[in-house]
Amino acid sequence: MGTMVVISMCFASCSKTSGSKMKTSVDSLSYAYGVGMGSSLQQNLSQFPAELNIDLFLDVFEKALKGDTAKLAISPSEAYVVFQRCMATAQAEAATKTKAEAKAFLEKNAKEKGVVTTASGLQYKIIKEGQGPKPTDTSTVSVNYNGTLLDGTVFDSSIERGQPAEFPLNRVIKGWTEGIQLMSVGSKYKFWIPSELAYGDNGAGGKIKPGALLVFDVELLAIKDGNAQPAAK
C-alpha cells in the first residue's frame, strides 16, 4: 500500500511539470532527468583542465545516446583511449601555465621579509614560534589549518569545519611532511607549497588545478603519538 502511494505521488508531481511539451508523466520524467543530468554534467565540465567545444560535444552525445554508432567517427572503446590521451595533454598544458605563474610569485615572495625558502622549494614564514617539541616524519600530529589557492580561494580548512585534523606526516603531501617537521608544538607558520611538493600536474578535486601552488596557514597543536625529534643540545 505504501509503495502505491509513493508511486501515485510521483506521477501526480510529474503531471504538474510546466511546459507545453510535458503532456504525459513520461514527458515530465524525461524533462526532469534532462535538467538533472545537464546540471550535473555542467558542473563536471567546469572542472576540466580545458574548455570543451559544447556544440560538438552535444552533437556526438546525441548520436551516442540514440545508438547511432555508424554516424560516429570512433567507437566507444577508441573514445576512451583518445579521452585519456587528450586529458593528459590538457592537464600538462594547464599545469605549465599555472606553474609559470607560481614560479613568478615564488621568486617575488622569496624576497619578502621573514620568508625562508628550503632546498626543495618550499617557502615558509614563522608567524608564531612555539616552545614545544618538533615532530618527526612519522609522527601523528594534530593541526588547525586553512588552505587557499594563490587567488585566495579556500579549498580546505579545519578551522571552517571547527575540528582540528589529525594525520601521520608520512601520509600527506611532501610539502606538509617537510614543513610541519620545522614547527614546534604551539607554532603558527605560513607555507607556500609548489605543485612539485603537492599534487603535481594532476591537481586534486575541482578546486586544485594541475600545477597549482598551495598556501597554508598552519598551527601545530600537538604530537599525538609522542614521536618527536630529539631535543637540540
C-alpha positions in Angstrom: 0.0 0.0 0.0 2.8 2.4 0.9 4.6 1.8 -2.4 1.5 2.5 -4.4 1.0 5.8 -2.5 4.6 6.9 -3.3 4.2 6.0 -7.0 0.9 7.9 -7.2 2.6 10.9 -5.6 5.5 10.8 -8.0 3.1 10.7 -11.0 1.0 13.4 -9.6 4.1 15.6 -9.2 5.2 14.7 -12.8 1.9 15.8 -14.1 2.4 19.3 -12.7 5.6 19.9 -14.5 5.1 23.1 -16.5 5.7 23.4 -20.3 3.8 22.7 -23.4 5.8 19.6 -24.3 5.0 17.9 -21.0 1.8 16.1 -21.9 2.5 12.9 -20.0 4.3 11.7 -16.9 7.0 10.2 -19.2 7.5 13.7 -20.8 7.8 15.2 -17.3 10.2 12.5 -16.2 12.3 13.0 -19.3 12.4 16.7 -18.8 13.3 16.5 -15.2 16.0 13.9 -15.9 17.4 16.1 -18.6 17.6 19.0 -16.3 19.3 17.0 -13.6 21.8 15.3 -15.9 22.6 18.5 -17.7 23.2 20.4 -14.5 25.4 17.6 -13.1 27.4 17.4 -16.3 27.8 21.2 -16.5 29.4 21.1 -13.0 31.7 18.2 -14.1 32.8 20.0 -17.3 33.7 23.1 -15.2 36.4 21.0 -13.6 38.0 20.0 -16.8 41.5 21.4 -17.5 40.4 22.6 -20.9 37.2 24.2 -22.3 35.2 21.8 -24.5 33.5 22.6 -27.8 30.0 22.2 -26.4 28.2 22.2 -29.8 30.4 19.3 -31.0 30.0 17.5 -27.7 26.2 17.7 -27.8 26.2 16.5 -31.4 28.1 13.4 -30.8 26.5 12.9 -27.4 23.1 12.7 -29.0 24.3 10.2 -31.6 25.9 8.0 -29.0 22.8 8.3 -26.7 20.5 7.2 -29.6 22.8 4.3 -30.5 23.7 5.8 -33.9 27.2 4.4 -33.7 27.5 4.3 -37.5 27.5 8.1 -37.5 30.4 8.3 -35.0 34.0 8.6 -36.2 35.3 6.4 -33.4 34.0 3.6 -31.3 33.3 3.9 -27.5 36.5 1.9 -26.7 38.6 4.1 -29.0 36.9 7.2 -27.5 38.2 6.1 -24.0 41.8 5.9 -25.3 41.5 9.3 -27.0 39.9 10.8 -23.9 42.7 9.6 -21.6 45.4 10.8 -24.0 43.8 14.2 -24.6 43.1 14.7 -20.9 46.8 14.1 -20.1 47.8 16.6 -22.7 45.3 19.2 -21.5 46.4 18.7 -17.9 50.1 19.1 -18.9 49.4 22.3 -20.8 47.3 23.7 -17.9 50.0 22.8 -15.4 52.7 24.5 -17.5 50.8 27.8 -17.4 49.9 27.5 -13.7 53.4 26.6 -12.7 54.8 29.6 -14.6 52.5 31.9 -12.6 53.5 30.1 -9.4 57.2 30.4 -10.2 56.9 34.1 -10.8 55.1 34.5 -7.4 57.6 32.4 -5.5 60.6 34.4 -6.9 59.0 37.6 -5.7 57.8 36.1 -2.4 61.3 34.8 -1.6 62.4 38.4 -1.2 59.7 39.3 1.3 60.8 39.9 4.9 60.7 36.7 7.0 60.2 34.3 4.1 62.5 31.3 4.1 63.0 29.0 1.0 64.2 25.5 1.6 66.3 23.4 -0.7 63.2 21.6 -2.0 61.5 24.9 -3.0 59.1 25.0 0.0 58.6 28.5 1.4 57.6 29.4 4.9 57.2 32.3 7.3 57.1 32.0 11.1 54.0 33.7 12.4 54.4 32.5 16.0 57.2 30.3 17.3 56.1 27.6 19.8 58.2 26.1 22.7 57.1 22.5 22.4 58.8 19.5 20.7 59.1 19.1 17.0 57.6 16.1 15.1 59.4 13.5 13.0 58.4 12.4 9.5 56.5 9.5 11.0 54.7 11.5 13.8 51.0 11.7 14.1 50.1 15.4 14.6 47.1 17.5 15.4 46.8 20.7 13.5 44.5 23.6 12.6 44.9 24.9 9.1 43.5 27.0 6.3 44.4 26.1 2.8 43.9 28.5 -0.1 45.0 29.0 -3.7 47.0 32.0 -4.9 43.8 33.9 -5.6 42.6 33.4 -2.1 40.1 30.6 -2.8 39.7 28.4 0.2 39.9 24.7 -0.8 40.2 23.1 2.6 40.0 24.3 6.2 39.9 22.6 9.5 39.2 26.0 11.0 36.0 26.3 9.0 35.0 22.8 10.0 35.6 23.6 13.6 37.6 20.5 14.2 41.4 20.1 14.2 42.8 17.5 11.8 45.0 14.5 12.9 47.2 12.6 10.5 50.6 10.8 10.2 53.2 13.1 8.5 54.3 10.3 6.1 50.8 10.1 4.6 50.3 13.7 3.4 51.8 15.8 0.6 55.5 16.3 0.6 55.3 20.0 1.5 53.4 19.1 4.7 55.8 16.3 5.6 58.7 18.7 5.3 57.1 21.9 6.6 55.5 20.6 9.8 58.7 19.0 10.9 60.1 22.5 11.1 57.4 23.5 13.6 57.5 23.2 17.4 54.2 22.4 19.1 52.4 25.7 19.6 53.9 27.3 16.5 52.0 29.0 13.7 53.6 29.0 10.2 52.5 30.1 6.8 53.6 27.8 3.9 53.7 28.3 0.2 53.9 24.8 -1.4 54.8 24.5 -5.1 53.0 21.8 -7.0 56.0 19.5 -7.0 55.5 19.2 -3.3 51.7 19.0 -3.5 49.5 17.5 -6.2 51.8 17.9 -9.2 50.3 18.0 -12.7 47.2 16.1 -11.7 45.7 18.5 -9.3 43.1 17.4 -6.8 39.3 17.7 -6.9 37.6 20.5 -8.6 39.5 23.5 -7.0 43.1 22.4 -7.0 44.1 22.7 -10.7 47.1 20.9 -12.3 50.3 22.7 -11.2 48.7 24.7 -8.5 50.7 26.4 -5.8 49.1 25.9 -2.3 49.1 28.3 0.6 48.6 27.1 4.1 48.2 28.8 7.5 49.0 26.1 10.0 49.1 25.8 13.8 50.7 22.7 15.3 48.6 21.8 18.3 50.1 18.5 19.4 52.1 15.4 18.6 49.7 12.7 19.3 51.9 9.6 19.4 54.8 11.0 21.4 57.1 10.5 18.4 59.2 13.7 18.4 62.6 14.9 17.3 65.5 14.7 19.9 65.8 18.0 21.8 68.5 20.3 20.5 71.7 20.4 22.6 
